[in-house]
Structures are given as structure tokens and as C-alpha cells.
């Protein structure tokens, strides 16, 4: 019995997408994480707040978070921004006038709404326009759908953003995160 208990304590908790994000940000020395609150991102946000490695705080709007991340880069600090799909709708100007031309390696984690059973038509519209907007800005983006590929995508995207000094968006599909639960 004691041997079985010892083996059980050696087993780790199951891997989670938010655990991958936290570990990958840390490994890449991404310390500053401004965000706009989002239900899908709640566990990640709580875990980042609890980890003294990170400076994490809410912002009023996505453009504010992008501006803070840009200033942090100019001051020598790596950062990532957390947001929801609907918040992306307000970002085209901030990306096109600041992050892209000034070569800010902005790393954005975007929880995807507007698909797979979405009830909010506005979310669906933004979801359908997000990727075309990213493409028109020639901005690298990846949609993460599988946990077994996510750490590779996350790590390499951060490294590429820093090496090329270009922003990247990591779109977190409900297939990865479980999405927002719609209760009646």
C-alpha cells in the first residue's frame, strides 16, 4: 500500500493549456502580462498573478495593453498581452501604427469566441474578420487547437517574435481551452 501511495504522489497533475502558457512565458523571460479580463483566460490570469516571476495587471482596453507592452519592449522588458476575440476588433490601428512599423515583438494570446456554438452575433462577426485582418497586416498568427502541439507553437512563436522583432498572435481555439461555457 505504501508503495502505491508513493507512486501516486510521483504522478503529476494533467497538463493544461494555461500551464503550458505560464511555463513557456517563463522559459522565454516574458515577465510583464497586461490583459483585459476574460472568462476563458481566468485560470491563466490567476496563476500568473500568483507567480512572483510575473507582473500582471488588468487594463481597460486592448489598445492600452498593447501600448504598455510596446513601452515595456522599448524599456528592455519582454511582455505578452491576453485578450478575447472581441477585443481584437479594436486593435487594427494600434498594430498598424505602432507594433508593426516599430518592430515590437508583441505576443498576443487571444481566446477565441464567435465559433463552435457561439450565441453572440457580435462575437461571430469579429471572429470571422480577425484572421483576414491579421493577414492584411502581414502579421504571423497561429490557431492552437491541440494540447500536444501547443507548447511547441507557443515557444517557437515567442522566439520568432523576438528574433524577427515582429508581433505574433496565438489564437486559443475552444478546441484547446474548452471555450466559454454558455449556461441557460
C-alpha positions, 0 to 999 in steps of 0.5 A: 500500500505504501508503495502505491501511495508513493507512486501516486504522489510521483504522478503529476497533475494533467497538463493544461493549456494555461500551464503550458502558457505560464511555463513557456512565458517563463522559459522565454523571460516574458515577465510583464502580462497586461490583459483585459479580463476574460472568462476563458483566460481566468485560470491563466490570469490567476496563476500568473498573478500568483507567480512572483516571476510575473507582473500582471495587471488588468487594463481597460482596453486592448489598445492600452495593453498593447501600448504598455507592452510596446513601452515595456519592449522599448524599456528592455522588458519582454511582455505578452498581452491576453485578450478575447476575440472581441477585443481584437476588433479594436486593435487594427490601428494600434498594430498598424501604427505602432507594433508593426512599423516599430518592430515590437515583438508583441505576443498576443494570446487571444481566446477565441469566441464567435465559433463552435456554438457561439450565441453572440452575433457580435462575437461571430462577426469579429471572429470571422474578420480577425484572421483576414485582418491579421493577414492584411497586416502581414502579421504571423498568427497561429490557431492552437487547437491541440494540447500536444502541439501547443507548447511547441507553437507557443515557444517557437512563436515567442522566439520568432517574435523576438528574433524577427522583432515582429508581433505574433498572435496565438489564437486559443481555439475552444478546441484547446481551452474548452471555450466559454461555457454558455449556461441557460 
